[in-house]
Each structure stands twice: as C-alpha cells, then as structure tokens.
Amino acid sequence: MCLRRLVNWKEQEFILCNKRKAKHANIWEKISELFDPSRCNIVKVASHQNIIYNELADKIAKHYSEQEYSKDVRTTYYTFTNMEELQKFLSKGDDGK
C-alpha cells in the first residue's frame, strides 16, 4: 500500500493516525516510543483517519527525528514542517514505488 493512501492533506498537516483505535490496538503507544516529544513534530491525531502502520511510523521517525514538537489544548499532534521533503518521501510509498 502506498503511503499516500494512509495520509490525507489538511492545510499544512498530514493526518496519519486514529488515536482511539490505535490506543485500542496498542499501536499508538508503539508509535509514541519512536518519537522524542521534546523534538518531534510528525503525526496528527484525527478521529476519522486510518491507523498508522508501525513500519510507517519507524520510517517517518528516521526521516523527521529533528522536527519540533507541537501540542494543542484539544489534541496532541505532530506536523511536518518541510513539505517539499515530505512530498518527496511520500511519493516513494512504503513499497518502494
């Protein structure tokens, strides 16, 4: 499956994970372990989106481990700040295509 199918645009943010479903599947905790919340700025939580794959989380963490962390009062989220780099990353897909 191409990464683009797991990611949707919303202004300048990429929505990657359903927090409630991921928590139920113990996936959100695994994703959180990959990120240093004082530095990362990667995944936004949205109730209507797919669960992020562990492999995708790992791939993203490797590419964006230096991004700044952002926190909203209503929801904790991470966003990509380098859109050009992210587009290039997503265009490859998780199957190498």
N, CA, C and O of each residue as an XYZ file, in Angstrom:
388
protein
N       0.847     -1.200      0.000
C       0.000      0.000      0.000
C       0.879      1.247      0.000
O       1.847      1.339      0.755
N       0.536      2.179     -0.838
C       1.293      3.421     -0.913
C       1.031      4.270      0.327
O      -0.085      4.294      0.846
N       2.055      4.959      0.794
C       1.907      5.810      1.964
C       0.829      6.864      1.771
O       0.146      7.257      2.717
N       0.686      7.319      0.512
C      -0.305      8.367      0.254
C      -1.707      7.923      0.624
O      -2.557      8.751      0.952
N      -1.955      6.623      0.573
C      -3.288      6.117      0.919
C      -3.543      6.173      2.420
O      -4.689      6.093      2.863
N      -2.483      6.311      3.194
C      -2.624      6.394      4.644
C      -2.613      7.839      5.127
O      -2.836      8.112      6.307
N      -2.350      8.769      4.196
C      -2.154     10.163      4.575
C      -3.104     11.068      3.816
O      -3.286     10.911      2.609
N      -3.706     12.011      4.515
C      -4.586     12.990      3.885
C      -4.116     14.398      4.209
O      -3.617     14.672      5.300
N      -4.289     15.291      3.227
C      -3.939     16.688      3.436
C      -4.977     17.384      4.318
O      -6.169     17.095      4.219
N      -4.541     18.266      5.147
C      -5.422     19.188      5.862
C      -4.588     20.433      6.134
O      -3.845     20.498      7.113
N      -4.721     21.401      5.272
C      -3.910     22.602      5.328
C      -2.435     22.207      5.273
O      -2.007     21.605      4.288
N      -1.648     22.527      6.298
C      -0.219     22.209      6.279
C       0.112     20.976      7.100
O       1.265     20.783      7.486
N      -0.873     20.144      7.373
C      -0.641     18.999      8.234
C      -0.982     17.695      7.544
O      -1.868     17.642      6.692
N      -0.275     16.650      7.917
C      -0.598     15.314      7.452
C      -1.240     14.551      8.598
O      -0.686     14.471      9.694
N      -2.418     13.991      8.331
C      -3.146     13.248      9.351
C      -2.828     11.777      9.156
O      -3.055     11.233      8.076
N      -2.310     11.131     10.179
C      -1.813      9.782      9.996
C      -2.408      8.729     10.922
O      -2.274      7.538     10.640
N      -3.049      9.108     11.997
C      -3.384      8.095     12.981
C      -4.684      8.385     13.719
O      -4.958      9.529     14.083
N      -5.477      7.352     13.937
C      -6.665      7.449     14.766
C      -6.256      7.099     16.179
O      -5.944      5.943     16.467
N      -6.252      8.083     17.067
C      -5.730      7.869     18.420
C      -6.514      6.809     19.182
O      -5.916      5.950     19.831
N      -7.842      6.853     19.115
C      -8.655      5.907     19.874
C      -8.454      4.471     19.390
O      -8.252      3.562     20.196
N      -8.509      4.273     18.076
C      -8.310      2.933     17.535
C      -6.891      2.446     17.771
O      -6.666      1.279     18.093
N      -5.931      3.358     17.608
C      -4.540      2.972     17.803
C      -4.290      2.596     19.258
O      -3.553      1.653     19.547
N      -4.907      3.335     20.168
C      -4.738      3.018     21.586
C      -5.319      1.639     21.873
O      -4.733      0.851     22.615
N      -6.469      1.358     21.283
C      -7.113      0.062     21.477
C      -6.222     -1.066     20.974
O      -6.201     -2.153     21.550
N      -5.488     -0.804     19.899
C      -4.631     -1.826     19.303
C      -3.195     -1.760     19.828
O      -2.313     -2.468     19.342
N      -2.976     -0.897     20.829
C      -1.637     -0.702     21.394
C      -0.640     -0.201     20.361
O       0.571     -0.346     20.530
N      -1.156      0.388     19.295
C      -0.266      0.904     18.255
C       0.200      2.313     18.598
O       1.354      2.667     18.357
N      -0.704      3.119     19.164
C      -0.331      4.499     19.494
C       0.851      4.536     20.447
O       1.741      5.373     20.296
N       0.875      3.633     21.435
C       1.974      3.587     22.380
C       3.282      3.236     21.673
O       4.333      3.799     21.980
N       3.209      2.300     20.723
C       4.406      1.910     19.988
C       4.922      3.063     19.143
O       6.130      3.274     19.044
N       4.002      3.811     18.533
C       4.394      4.972     17.745
C       5.057      6.008     18.645
O       6.097      6.570     18.302
N       4.445      6.253     19.797
C       4.954      7.264     20.716
C       6.373      6.950     21.160
O       7.176      7.858     21.379
N       6.686      5.654     21.295
C       8.024      5.265     21.720
C       9.089      5.658     20.708
O      10.254      5.829     21.066
N       8.693      5.803     19.440
C       9.650      6.145     18.390
C      10.017      7.621     18.391
O      11.050      8.013     17.850
N       9.160      8.440     19.005
C       9.355      9.874     18.939
C       9.765     10.469     20.274
O       9.249     10.084     21.323
N      10.693     11.407     20.228
C      11.038     12.199     21.399
C      10.109     13.412     21.371
O      10.292     14.296     20.535
N       9.112     13.476     22.267
C       8.122     14.555     22.220
C       8.696     15.948     22.405
O       8.010     16.934     22.136
N       9.935     16.052     22.856
C      10.541     17.368     23.002
C      11.146     17.857     21.685
O      11.541     19.017     21.567
N      11.216     16.948     20.681
C      11.840     17.323     19.426
C      11.003     17.008     18.189
O      11.131     17.700     17.178
N      10.162     15.996     18.240
C       9.464     15.539     17.040
C       8.193     16.325     16.753
O       7.582     16.924     17.637
N       7.828     16.296     15.496
C       6.652     17.040     15.048
C       6.080     16.322     13.834
O       6.230     16.790     12.705
N       5.430     15.196     14.062
C       5.161     14.303     12.943
C       3.715     13.901     12.725
O       3.197     14.117     11.630
N       3.050     13.338     13.690
C       1.761     12.705     13.450
C       0.617     13.473     14.105
O       0.672     13.780     15.296
N      -0.416     13.782     13.327
C      -1.587     14.440     13.902
C      -2.675     13.411     14.170
O      -2.883     12.493     13.377
N      -3.352     13.567     15.268
C      -4.446     12.676     15.626
C      -5.739     13.197     15.024
O      -6.054     14.382     15.135
N      -6.484     12.308     14.388
C      -7.786     12.667     13.850
C      -8.695     11.460     13.953
O      -8.284     10.345     13.631
N      -9.915     11.664     14.393
C     -10.809     10.547     14.694
C     -11.269      9.783     13.462
O     -11.737      8.651     13.585
N     -11.148     10.376     12.273
C     -11.702      9.738     11.086
C     -10.643      9.109     10.186
O     -10.957      8.714      9.063
N      -9.391      9.006     10.651
C      -8.335      8.510      9.785
C      -7.874      7.105     10.148
O      -8.204      6.580     11.212
N      -7.108      6.509      9.244
C      -6.606      5.156      9.437
C      -5.507      5.096     10.491
O      -4.854      6.094     10.794
N      -5.324      3.914     11.035
C      -4.236      3.682     11.984
C      -2.929      3.640     11.214
O      -2.836      3.017     10.157
N      -1.928      4.304     11.750
C      -0.618      4.302     11.116
C       0.044      2.943     11.317
O      -0.101      2.336     12.379
N       0.759      2.466     10.325
C       1.471      1.206     10.445
C       2.760      1.413     11.229
O       3.375      2.476     11.138
N       3.171      0.420     11.991
C       4.416      0.526     12.738
C       5.593      0.813     11.817
O       6.474      1.602     12.155
N       5.606      0.161     10.634
C       6.686      0.372      9.683
C       6.704      1.821      9.197
O       7.771      2.406      9.009
N       5.521      2.391      8.996
C       5.431      3.774      8.546
C       5.916      4.710      9.646
O       6.631      5.675      9.375
N       5.533      4.429     10.875
C       5.981      5.254     11.993
C       7.499      5.228     12.100
O       8.133      6.258     12.328
N       8.072      4.055     11.936
C       9.520      3.914     12.016
C      10.203      4.669     10.890
O      11.215      5.336     11.105
N       9.649      4.563      9.688
C      10.208      5.241      8.520
C      10.153      6.756      8.703
O      11.110      7.465      8.393
N       9.018      7.240      9.212
C       8.864      8.676      9.438
C       9.818      9.149     10.521
O      10.456     10.193     10.384
N       9.913      8.382     11.593
C      10.775      8.774     12.707
C      12.224      8.916     12.249
O      12.931      9.824     12.687
N      12.664      8.022     11.372
C      14.035      8.079     10.874
C      14.277      9.341     10.051
O      15.366      9.915     10.089
N      13.254      9.771      9.304
C      13.406     10.916      8.419
C      13.180     12.254      9.120
O      13.728     13.275      8.705
N      12.374     12.249     10.182
C      11.971     13.522     10.776
C      12.187     13.570     12.279
O      11.374     14.138     13.009
N      13.284     12.974     12.747
C      13.532     12.905     14.185
C      13.905     14.256     14.794
O      13.918     14.397     16.017
N      14.206     15.245     13.961
C      14.642     16.542     14.495
C      13.557     17.617     14.494
O      13.817     18.756     14.884
N      12.356     17.274     14.065
C      11.292     18.285     13.995
C      10.853     18.741     15.391
O      10.996     18.011     16.373
N      10.330     19.928     15.453
C       9.882     20.474     16.737
C       8.541     19.885     17.148
O       7.716     19.526     16.307
N       8.345     19.795     18.431
C       7.103     19.239     18.983
C       6.045     20.320     19.120
O       6.349     21.452     19.497
N       4.803     19.972     18.816
C       3.685     20.901     18.962
C       2.585     20.231     19.768
O       2.328     19.038     19.602
N       1.942     20.986     20.634
C       0.842     20.422     21.407
C      -0.305     21.424     21.470
O      -0.114     22.606     21.755
N      -1.500     20.914     21.194
C      -2.700     21.732     21.227
C      -3.483     21.367     22.478
O      -3.377     20.243     22.968
N      -4.266     22.300     23.001
C      -5.055     22.048     24.201
C      -6.057     20.921     23.969
O      -6.317     20.126     24.872
N      -6.618     20.850     22.768
C      -7.655     19.865     22.481
C      -7.117     18.515     22.050
O      -7.743     17.486     22.308
N      -5.966     18.505     21.395
C      -5.423     17.246     20.906
C      -3.921     17.353     20.722
O      -3.409     18.395     20.313
N      -3.225     16.284     21.021
C      -1.785     16.265     20.790
C      -1.546     15.886     19.342
O      -2.133     14.923     18.848
N      -0.694     16.627     18.657
C      -0.459     16.336     17.258
C       0.955     16.688     16.847
O       1.637     17.486     17.490
N       1.370     16.074     15.764
C       2.665     16.353     15.172
C       2.431     16.746     13.720
O       1.545     16.198     13.063
N       3.210     17.682     13.219
C       3.067     18.079     11.824
C       4.425     18.146     11.143
O       5.451     18.336     11.796
N       4.419     17.987      9.817
C       5.638     18.134      9.047
C       5.854     19.603      8.745
O       4.916     20.302      8.362
N       7.073     20.078      8.913
C       7.365     21.478      8.624
C       8.059     21.656      7.281
O       8.051     22.754      6.725
N       8.652     20.605      6.755
C       9.295     20.689      5.452
C       8.437     19.933      4.446
O       8.617     18.731      4.248
N       7.512     20.634      3.817
C       6.538     20.000      2.948
C       7.183     19.420      1.691
O       6.770     18.359      1.220
N       8.171     20.089      1.153
C       8.834     19.590     -0.059
C       9.505     18.249      0.218
O       9.395     17.315     -0.576
N      10.194     18.163      1.338
C      10.862     16.924      1.716
C       9.850     15.818      1.981
O      10.059     14.667      1.596
N       8.759     16.173      2.637
C       7.736     15.181      2.953
C       7.060     14.662      1.684
O       6.794     13.466      1.565
N       6.785     15.553      0.742
C       6.164     15.121     -0.508
C       7.059     14.131     -1.245
O       6.581     13.143     -1.801
N       8.355     14.402     -1.243
C       9.303     13.501     -1.888
C       9.301     12.148     -1.166
O       9.335     11.093     -1.799
N       9.260     12.201      0.163
C       9.229     10.986      0.975
C       7.968     10.173      0.695
O       8.042      8.958      0.507
N       6.817     10.832      0.668
C       5.550     10.141      0.456
C       5.416      9.608     -0.961
O       4.772      8.582     -1.175
N       6.009     10.282     -1.925
C       5.870      9.856     -3.317
C       6.514      8.500     -3.574
O       6.172      7.820     -4.541
N       7.446      8.105     -2.708
C       8.110      6.813     -2.854
C       7.226      5.663     -2.399
O       7.328      4.557     -2.932
N       6.350      5.910     -1.410
C       5.474      4.860     -0.912
C       6.228      3.872     -0.049
O       7.456      3.805     -0.109
N       5.502      3.099      0.759
C       6.158      2.150      1.654
C       6.515      0.851      0.945
O       7.112     -0.041      1.547
N       6.153      0.739     -0.332
C       6.515     -0.453     -1.093
C       7.656     -0.151     -2.058
O       7.994     -0.959     -2.923
N       8.244      1.043     -1.885
C       9.372      1.431     -2.716
C       8.980      1.999     -4.065
O       9.849      2.317     -4.877
N       7.676      2.133     -4.319
C       7.209      2.645     -5.606
C       6.774      4.093     -5.479
O       6.348      4.698     -6.463
